[in-house]
Amino acid sequence: MKSASKFEKFAARSWNLLNEGKPFTPIFTVGTMVLFHLGDIGSAGRITEFLLAFLTVLPLFFIYFVYDFPLFLRNYLWIPLVVFIIIWPEPNITLLLFAAGLYFFFTVFFWGTLYYHLRIGTSWLNFTRFWKLVLKNSDSTSGNAQEQLPKVFLLLSVWELSFTALTSDIGMPLLDIALFYGFVFLFTVIMHRYLFDWKPKAYQTYTKDEGPAVPENGLSDKVIVIVIDGMRKERFYEANTPFLDQLKENGTEYLNMETLYPARTVVCFSSMFTGTYPFEHGIKSNMVYKLGVNTETIFDSLRKVGKRGRLLGIAHLVDAMGSDVETVTAVMHKDKADTNMLARARKIMDEQDPDLFIVQMIGTDQVGHSRGVLYDDYIEKIEEADTLIKEFVEWLEAEGKMENTTLIICADHGQADGIGGHGHLDEGERFVPFFMHGPHIAKGNKVQEKHSLVSLAPTISYLMGAPYPSSSRGKVLMDAIKVEKEENVIE
């Protein structure tokens, strides 16, 4: 199985500019306006007027980049547009229809059909389902039509208003535009202050100050973490997964394990393996502007006690975790992705035998994004993951690598309706499957108390006798851990 090439890593970062909602909004708006006026800006004078008009839109770009409009808050984005039309009642309808056409061409045909066909082998007819998914989608990506369209319509309308005023020599209504921006800013701040109240609360203290003392030599010789990317909790319970069911029934299951905000893959992995939150580790979306987390990781902690960890995942995890990641190419058929991933996992365990090994299985997430989570395709991927994990664990047992090993199975986030989106903590995203199994893990234990995925790094530290990552705030999952060792049998 191929590693991700330098070109693929570059392409993945470039794609994130179009995939993540915040950078997409200005890129798409500017591109649409340039295409629409391509025949009008042939002279140096008109280009200058076009750019001057662009300057008047910058405050609105700034507001939309800084503030999220998650879930139902996106409905309020239409209010500033309605106010704009009341003040300036003749928006350029042709421009707005052109923008809407380009938007649905990009999301439904370029992304949902061409991109997914070339990358993971979906059908050329995927657009027949994908258009419905785009209309329902509620995540923080460009595929969130209900969030992106009102933003783009208002940005284009203000830009067009200024450009028309300049080219008609009637003078730009700068004071009126400034007052309008004041209204939009105040409206946004009030909305976020009083309506955006569902972010998970961060732990305030550090694990090193409040957590239990780490056992000097640790409890487990190895910890293996298998992350089934994007596995929605209730869909997991609906699937036929006999092996995973055995693990959670004979280990400890956390019934209210909460993911992070925003629930994007690189954000979640960064929090899981640093033990802290985006405001501290610095990864705030899949679009990583500055490579590497700002804090210690579990891999740094293990190095302090002479142990080694590896993370096997797709290319964009390198942006956060650097050389501790073994990459695989994400350009492979969706029906081969996880099979290839676990074949590579065996190779790493055989050749490198790390003390901590983390595997990202991506098949479930890929199908959720490309085909939706409410269809049979998604359930089939979860059931396939169950079979592949069973084969992998049986191979580990045969190789003698499970004798004193803790196995942790979890998802980094769930997936919402629509294009399997995740990021704004819609229904299906927030609470994820999470269970532990091994000779130092309590059997048949169900933990009801709410926990956070930031607890993963300090729990691994505790099990392996390594210091907590310096900025870790997660609570060690002591409900699951037994100091006394029992025979590790997977029944």
C-alpha positions as CSV (number, residue, x, y, z in Angstrom):
1,M,0.0,0.0,0.0
2,K,1.4,3.4,-1.0
3,S,2.2,6.2,1.4
4,A,0.9,9.6,0.7
5,S,3.2,11.3,-1.7
6,K,4.4,14.9,-1.3
7,F,2.1,15.9,-4.2
8,E,-0.9,14.2,-2.4
9,K,-0.1,16.1,0.8
10,F,0.0,19.3,-1.1
11,A,-3.2,18.5,-3.0
12,A,-4.9,17.6,0.3
13,R,-4.0,21.0,1.8
14,S,-5.2,22.7,-1.4
15,W,-8.5,20.8,-1.4
16,N,-9.1,21.9,2.2
17,L,-9.1,25.5,1.0
18,L,-12.3,24.6,-1.0
19,N,-13.6,22.0,1.4
20,E,-13.6,24.0,4.7
21,G,-16.3,26.6,4.8
22,K,-14.3,29.6,6.1
23,P,-11.7,29.8,3.3
24,F,-14.3,28.7,0.7
25,T,-16.6,31.6,1.2
26,P,-14.1,34.3,0.1
27,I,-12.5,32.1,-2.6
28,F,-15.9,31.3,-4.1
29,T,-17.2,34.9,-3.9
30,V,-14.1,36.4,-5.5
31,G,-14.1,33.7,-8.2
32,T,-17.8,34.2,-9.0
33,M,-17.5,38.0,-9.2
34,V,-14.5,37.8,-11.5
35,L,-16.2,35.3,-13.8
36,F,-19.4,37.3,-13.9
37,H,-17.6,40.6,-14.8
38,L,-14.9,39.1,-17.0
39,G,-16.1,41.0,-20.0
40,D,-16.5,44.3,-18.0
41,I,-13.0,44.7,-16.6
42,G,-10.9,44.9,-19.7
43,S,-9.4,48.3,-19.1
44,A,-7.0,49.4,-16.3
45,G,-9.6,51.9,-15.1
46,R,-12.4,49.3,-14.7
47,I,-10.0,46.9,-12.9
48,T,-9.2,49.7,-10.5
49,E,-12.9,50.3,-9.9
50,F,-13.4,46.6,-9.5
51,L,-10.7,46.4,-6.8
52,L,-11.9,49.5,-5.0
53,A,-15.3,48.1,-4.8
54,F,-13.8,44.9,-3.4
55,L,-12.2,46.9,-0.6
56,T,-15.7,47.8,0.6
57,V,-16.6,44.1,1.1
58,L,-13.6,43.3,3.3
59,P,-15.3,44.0,6.7
60,L,-18.0,41.5,5.8
61,F,-15.5,38.9,4.8
62,F,-13.8,39.4,8.2
63,I,-17.1,39.0,10.1
64,Y,-17.9,35.8,8.3
65,F,-14.4,34.4,8.8
66,V,-14.3,35.0,12.5
67,Y,-17.8,34.0,13.5
68,D,-19.3,30.5,12.9
69,F,-23.0,30.1,12.0
70,P,-23.6,26.5,13.1
71,L,-26.8,24.5,12.9
72,F,-30.0,26.6,13.3
73,L,-27.9,29.9,13.5
74,R,-27.4,29.6,9.7
75,N,-31.1,30.5,9.3
76,Y,-30.4,33.9,10.8
77,L,-27.9,34.6,7.9
78,W,-30.9,35.5,5.7
79,I,-31.9,38.5,8.0
80,P,-29.0,40.8,6.9
81,L,-29.7,39.9,3.3
82,V,-33.3,40.9,3.7
83,V,-32.3,44.1,5.4
84,F,-29.9,44.8,2.5
85,I,-32.7,44.3,0.0
86,I,-35.0,46.6,1.9
87,I,-32.3,49.4,1.9
88,W,-31.1,48.7,-1.7
89,P,-34.2,47.1,-3.4
90,E,-32.6,46.2,-6.7
91,P,-30.0,43.5,-6.2
92,N,-28.5,42.0,-9.4
93,I,-30.7,38.9,-9.6
94,T,-28.7,37.6,-12.6
95,L,-25.5,37.6,-10.5
96,L,-27.2,35.8,-7.7
97,L,-28.6,33.1,-10.0
98,F,-25.2,32.7,-11.6
99,A,-23.6,32.2,-8.1
100,A,-26.2,29.7,-7.1
101,G,-25.6,27.7,-10.4
102,L,-21.9,27.7,-9.9
103,Y,-22.3,26.7,-6.2
104,F,-24.4,23.6,-7.0
105,F,-22.2,22.7,-10.0
106,F,-19.2,22.8,-7.6
107,T,-20.8,20.8,-4.8
108,V,-23.0,18.3,-6.6
109,F,-21.0,17.6,-9.8
110,F,-17.4,18.6,-9.2
111,W,-17.2,17.4,-5.5
112,G,-20.0,14.9,-5.1
113,T,-19.5,13.2,-8.5
114,L,-16.1,13.8,-10.2
115,Y,-14.0,14.2,-7.1
116,Y,-15.4,11.1,-5.3
117,H,-15.3,9.0,-8.5
118,L,-11.6,9.8,-9.1
119,R,-10.6,9.4,-5.4
120,I,-12.7,6.5,-4.0
121,G,-14.5,5.1,-7.0
122,T,-18.2,6.2,-6.4
123,S,-20.6,6.0,-9.3
124,W,-20.7,8.6,-12.1
125,L,-24.4,8.9,-11.0
126,N,-23.6,9.9,-7.5
127,F,-25.1,13.4,-8.2
128,T,-28.6,11.8,-8.1
129,R,-28.2,11.4,-4.3
130,F,-25.6,14.0,-3.5
131,W,-27.8,17.0,-4.3
132,K,-30.2,16.0,-1.6
133,L,-27.3,15.6,0.9
134,V,-25.9,19.1,0.1
135,L,-29.4,20.7,0.8
136,K,-29.6,18.9,4.2
137,N,-26.0,19.3,5.3
138,S,-25.3,21.2,8.4
139,D,-21.5,21.0,8.9
140,S,-18.8,23.6,8.7
141,T,-17.7,22.8,5.1
142,S,-18.4,24.4,1.8
143,G,-21.1,21.7,1.2
144,N,-23.4,23.4,3.7
145,A,-25.7,25.1,1.2
146,Q,-28.0,26.7,3.8
147,E,-25.0,28.5,5.3
148,Q,-22.9,29.3,2.2
149,L,-25.7,30.7,0.0
150,P,-26.9,33.6,2.2
151,K,-23.3,34.5,2.9
152,V,-22.3,34.5,-0.7
153,F,-25.5,36.4,-1.8
154,L,-24.9,39.2,0.6
155,L,-21.2,39.5,-0.2
156,L,-21.8,39.6,-3.9
157,S,-24.7,42.1,-3.5
158,V,-22.6,44.6,-1.5
159,W,-19.6,44.2,-4.0
160,E,-22.0,44.7,-6.9
161,L,-23.6,47.8,-5.3
162,S,-20.2,49.4,-4.9
163,F,-18.9,48.5,-8.3
164,T,-22.1,49.8,-10.0
165,A,-21.8,53.0,-8.1
166,L,-18.2,53.5,-9.2
167,T,-18.8,52.7,-12.8
168,S,-21.9,54.9,-13.0
169,D,-20.1,57.9,-11.4
170,I,-22.9,58.2,-8.8
171,G,-20.6,57.8,-5.9
172,M,-20.5,55.0,-3.4
173,P,-22.8,55.1,-0.4
174,L,-19.9,54.6,2.0
175,L,-21.7,55.9,5.1
176,D,-24.8,53.8,4.4
177,I,-22.6,50.7,3.9
178,A,-20.6,51.4,7.1
179,L,-23.9,51.7,9.1
180,F,-25.1,48.5,7.5
181,Y,-21.9,46.7,8.5
182,G,-22.4,48.0,12.1
183,F,-25.8,46.4,12.1
184,V,-24.4,43.1,10.8
185,F,-21.6,43.1,13.3
186,L,-23.9,43.9,16.3
187,F,-26.5,41.3,15.1
188,T,-23.8,38.7,14.8
189,V,-22.2,39.4,18.2
190,I,-25.6,39.3,20.0
191,M,-26.6,36.1,18.2
192,H,-23.4,34.4,19.3
193,R,-23.6,35.8,22.8
194,Y,-27.1,34.6,23.5
195,L,-27.9,31.7,21.1
196,F,-24.6,29.8,20.5
197,D,-24.6,27.9,23.8
198,W,-23.9,24.3,23.0
199,K,-20.1,24.1,22.8
200,P,-18.7,21.4,25.1
201,K,-17.2,22.9,28.2
202,A,-13.5,22.6,28.5
203,Y,-11.8,21.1,31.6
204,Q,-10.2,24.0,33.4
205,T,-7.3,22.2,35.2
206,Y,-4.3,20.3,33.9
207,T,-4.1,16.5,34.4
208,K,-0.6,16.8,35.9
209,D,-2.1,18.9,38.7
210,E,-5.3,17.1,39.4
211,G,-4.9,13.6,37.9
212,P,-3.7,10.4,39.6
213,A,0.0,9.6,39.9
214,V,1.2,7.6,36.9
215,P,2.4,4.1,37.9
216,E,6.2,4.0,37.6
217,N,6.4,1.2,35.1
218,G,2.8,1.5,33.8
219,L,0.3,-1.2,33.6
220,S,0.2,-2.2,29.9
221,D,3.1,-3.3,27.7
222,K,1.2,-2.0,24.7
223,V,-1.8,0.2,23.9
224,I,-3.5,-0.2,20.5
225,V,-6.1,2.4,19.5
226,I,-8.4,1.8,16.5
227,V,-10.3,4.9,15.5
228,I,-13.2,4.1,13.1
229,D,-13.3,7.6,11.6
230,G,-16.8,9.1,11.5
231,M,-18.7,6.2,13.0
232,R,-22.1,7.5,14.2
233,K,-23.0,6.0,17.5
234,E,-26.6,4.9,16.9
235,R,-25.8,3.5,13.4
236,F,-23.0,1.5,15.1
237,Y,-25.6,0.0,17.5
238,E,-27.9,-0.8,14.5
239,A,-25.1,-2.6,12.6
240,N,-24.3,-6.3,13.0
241,T,-20.9,-6.2,14.7
242,P,-20.4,-9.4,16.7
243,F,-16.7,-8.9,17.4
244,L,-16.9,-5.3,18.5
245,D,-19.9,-6.2,20.6
246,Q,-17.9,-8.8,22.4
247,L,-15.1,-6.3,23.1
248,K,-17.4,-3.7,24.6
249,E,-19.4,-6.3,26.6
250,N,-16.3,-7.8,28.0
251,G,-14.6,-4.5,28.7
252,T,-15.6,-1.0,29.7
253,E,-17.9,1.1,27.5
254,Y,-18.3,4.8,27.9
255,L,-21.9,5.6,27.0
256,N,-21.5,9.4,26.9
257,M,-18.1,10.1,25.3
258,E,-18.2,13.5,23.8
259,T,-16.1,14.7,20.8
260,L,-14.6,18.2,20.4
261,Y,-15.8,21.5,18.8
262,P,-15.3,21.9,15.9
263,A,-15.7,18.2,15.2
264,R,-13.3,18.1,12.3
265,T,-10.9,15.1,11.9
266,V,-7.6,16.8,12.4
267,V,-9.0,18.8,15.3
268,C,-10.3,15.7,17.0
269,F,-7.1,13.7,16.5
270,S,-5.1,16.6,17.8
271,S,-7.2,16.8,21.0
272,M,-7.3,13.0,21.5
273,F,-3.5,12.7,21.4
274,T,-2.5,16.0,23.2
275,G,-5.2,15.8,25.8
276,T,-6.3,19.4,25.3
277,Y,-8.5,21.7,23.2
278,P,-8.1,23.7,19.9
279,F,-7.5,27.0,21.8
280,E,-4.4,25.4,23.2
281,H,-3.0,22.9,20.6
282,G,-3.8,25.4,17.8
283,I,-5.5,23.1,15.3
284,K,-8.9,24.6,14.6
285,S,-10.1,23.0,11.4
286,N,-8.9,20.5,8.8
287,M,-7.3,23.5,7.1
288,V,-4.0,23.8,9.0
289,Y,-2.3,27.1,8.3
290,K,0.7,26.4,10.6
291,L,2.0,22.9,10.6
292,G,2.3,21.0,13.9
293,V,0.4,21.3,17.2
294,N,1.6,23.9,19.7
295,T,1.7,21.4,22.7
296,E,3.2,18.2,23.7
297,T,1.7,15.0,22.3
298,I,1.4,11.5,23.7
299,F,4.3,10.6,21.4
300,D,6.5,13.2,23.1
301,S,5.5,11.8,26.5
302,L,6.4,8.2,25.5
303,R,9.8,9.3,24.2
304,K,10.6,10.6,27.7
305,V,10.4,7.0,29.1
306,G,12.1,5.4,26.1
307,K,8.9,4.2,24.4
308,R,7.7,4.7,20.9
309,G,4.3,5.4,19.4
310,R,3.1,5.5,15.7
311,L,-0.1,6.7,14.1
312,L,-1.2,5.2,10.8
313,G,-3.6,7.5,9.0
314,I,-4.3,9.5,5.8
315,A,-2.2,12.5,4.7
316,H,-3.8,15.4,6.5
317,L,-3.0,14.0,10.0
318,V,0.7,14.8,9.2
319,D,-0.2,18.5,9.3
320,A,-0.9,18.2,13.1
321,M,1.3,15.2,14.2
322,G,4.3,15.5,11.8
323,S,6.8,12.6,11.6
324,D,4.9,10.5,14.2
325,V,2.4,9.7,11.4
326,E,2.8,6.9,8.9
327,T,0.7,8.0,6.0
328,V,-1.3,6.1,3.5
329,T,-2.7,7.3,0.2
330,A,-6.4,8.4,0.4
331,V,-6.8,7.8,-3.3
332,M,-8.1,4.3,-3.4
333,H,-11.4,2.6,-3.9
334,K,-13.8,2.9,-1.0
335,D,-14.2,-0.9,-0.8
336,K,-10.4,-1.4,-0.4
337,A,-9.5,1.4,1.9
338,D,-9.8,-0.3,5.3
339,T,-8.5,-3.7,4.0
340,N,-5.4,-1.9,2.8
341,M,-5.1,0.1,6.0
342,L,-5.1,-2.9,8.2
343,A,-2.7,-4.8,5.9
344,R,-0.3,-1.8,6.4
345,A,-1.0,-2.0,10.2
346,R,0.2,-5.6,10.3
347,K,3.4,-4.6,8.4
348,I,4.1,-1.8,10.9
349,M,3.5,-4.0,13.9
350,D,5.7,-6.7,12.4
351,E,8.6,-4.4,11.5
352,Q,8.5,-1.6,14.1
353,D,6.5,-3.1,16.9
354,P,5.6,0.2,18.5
355,D,4.5,0.4,22.2
356,L,1.5,2.6,21.2
357,F,-0.1,2.1,17.9
358,I,-3.0,4.1,16.6
359,V,-4.9,3.2,13.4
360,Q,-7.3,5.4,11.6
361,M,-9.9,3.4,9.6
362,I,-11.4,5.6,7.0
363,G,-13.9,3.5,5.0
364,T,-16.9,4.4,7.2
365,D,-16.2,8.1,7.0
366,Q,-15.6,8.1,3.3
367,V,-19.0,6.4,2.6
368,G,-20.8,8.7,5.0
369,H,-19.5,11.7,3.2
370,S,-20.0,10.5,-0.3
371,R,-23.3,8.5,0.1
372,G,-24.9,9.7,3.3
373,V,-25.2,8.1,6.8
374,L,-28.9,7.1,6.6
375,Y,-28.4,4.5,3.8
376,D,-27.4,0.8,3.8
377,D,-24.0,1.6,2.3
378,Y,-22.9,3.2,5.6
379,I,-24.1,0.3,7.8
380,E,-22.2,-2.1,5.5
381,K,-18.9,-0.2,6.1
382,I,-19.3,-0.5,9.9
383,E,-19.9,-4.2,9.6
384,E,-16.9,-4.5,7.3
385,A,-14.8,-2.7,9.9
386,D,-16.0,-5.2,12.5
387,T,-14.7,-8.1,10.4
388,L,-11.4,-6.5,9.6
389,I,-10.7,-5.6,13.2
390,K,-11.5,-9.2,14.3
391,E,-8.9,-10.5,11.8
392,F,-6.3,-7.9,12.9
393,V,-6.7,-8.7,16.6
394,E,-6.6,-12.4,15.9
395,W,-3.3,-11.8,14.0
396,L,-1.9,-9.8,16.9
397,E,-2.8,-12.7,19.3
398,A,-1.1,-15.2,17.0
399,E,2.0,-13.0,17.0
400,G,2.0,-12.8,20.8
401,K,1.3,-9.0,20.9
402,M,-1.9,-9.1,22.9
403,E,-0.7,-10.7,26.2
404,N,-0.6,-7.4,28.2
405,T,-2.1,-5.0,25.7
406,T,-5.0,-2.6,26.1
407,L,-7.2,-2.2,23.1
408,I,-9.3,0.9,22.7
409,I,-12.0,1.3,20.0
410,C,-13.6,4.6,19.3
411,A,-14.6,7.2,16.7
412,D,-13.2,10.7,16.5
413,H,-16.6,12.2,15.7
414,G,-20.0,11.0,14.5
415,Q,-21.7,12.1,11.3
416,A,-24.8,14.2,10.8
417,D,-27.4,13.9,8.1
418,G,-26.7,15.2,4.6
419,I,-23.2,14.5,3.3
420,G,-22.2,12.8,6.5
421,G,-21.0,16.2,7.7
422,H,-19.3,16.9,11.0
423,G,-18.0,20.0,12.6
424,H,-21.0,21.8,14.1
425,L,-22.2,19.1,16.5
426,D,-25.5,18.3,14.9
427,E,-27.4,15.3,16.0
428,G,-25.3,12.2,15.4
429,E,-22.0,13.9,15.7
430,R,-21.5,14.7,19.4
431,F,-21.4,11.4,21.3
432,V,-19.2,8.7,19.9
433,P,-18.6,5.0,20.5
434,F,-15.8,4.4,22.9
435,F,-14.8,1.2,24.7
436,M,-11.7,-0.4,26.2
437,H,-10.6,-4.0,26.6
438,G,-7.6,-5.7,28.1
439,P,-6.1,-7.4,31.2
440,H,-6.2,-4.1,33.2
441,I,-9.7,-3.1,32.0
442,A,-12.8,-3.8,34.1
443,K,-15.2,-6.2,32.4
444,G,-18.9,-5.6,31.8
445,N,-18.6,-2.0,32.9
446,K,-20.9,0.7,31.5
447,V,-19.9,4.3,32.4
448,Q,-22.8,6.7,32.2
449,E,-20.9,9.9,33.3
450,K,-20.1,12.3,30.5
451,H,-16.4,12.3,29.4
452,S,-14.5,13.9,26.6
453,L,-12.1,12.5,24.0
454,V,-9.4,14.7,25.5
455,S,-9.1,12.0,28.2
456,L,-7.5,9.6,25.7
457,A,-4.0,10.9,25.9
458,P,-3.7,11.1,29.7
459,T,-5.3,7.6,30.0
460,I,-2.7,6.2,27.6
461,S,0.0,7.9,29.7
462,Y,-1.3,6.3,32.8
463,L,-1.5,2.8,31.3
464,M,2.0,3.1,29.8
465,G,3.8,4.8,32.7
466,A,4.7,7.9,30.8
467,P,4.3,11.5,32.1
468,Y,1.1,13.3,31.0
469,P,1.5,15.6,28.0
470,S,2.3,19.0,29.5
471,S,-0.9,20.7,28.4
472,S,-3.2,17.7,28.9
473,R,-6.5,18.7,30.6
474,G,-8.3,15.4,30.2
475,K,-9.4,13.2,33.1
476,V,-7.8,9.7,33.3
477,L,-10.5,7.2,32.6
478,M,-10.1,5.5,36.0
479,D,-13.6,3.9,35.9
480,A,-12.2,1.4,33.4
481,I,-8.7,0.7,34.9
482,K,-7.8,-2.1,37.3
483,V,-4.3,-2.2,38.7
484,E,-4.5,-6.0,39.1
485,K,-4.0,-7.9,35.9
486,E,-6.4,-10.5,34.6
487,E,-5.9,-13.0,31.8
488,N,-6.5,-11.2,28.5
489,V,-9.0,-13.4,26.7
490,I,-11.2,-12.2,23.9
491,E,-14.1,-14.6,24.1
